[in-house]
Amino acid sequence: MTTLYRAALLAAALLPAAQAEDALNEYRLGAGDSIRISVFQNPNLTLETRVAEDATISYPMIGRVRVGGMTLSRAEETIAKALDEGNFIKEPQVSVLLLQVRSSQVSVLGVSLCA
């Protein structure tokens, strides 16, 4: 196999993974979504929670935080800013991991009619 051919195969194999990562980066949190929040070198601040119907979560020290409608990276920034501005942690490194998508689920109920 030529080097160019190998490179093309590798690119084709990685494309779906890259597209999935892009979709996750653009995903906006909604009510019912489960997330894990962690702060680097602060394991006692790791929390698994669900986004409430009012688009908020409750987080230690900073209280209610609106994350609904935010991307994961924006939610990370928002929590980090609140921890920093509250003088709880200086320059915190926050990560938000999407555990379960519930906000985008759709249920269809109907009646089957037979002729």
Secondary structure, 3 states (H helix, E strand, C coil): CCHHHHHHHHHHHHHHHHHHHHHHHHCECCCCCEEEEEECCEEEEEEEEECCCCCEEEECCCEEEECCCCEHHHHHHHHHHHHHHCCCCCCCCEEEEEEECCCCCCCCCCCCCCC
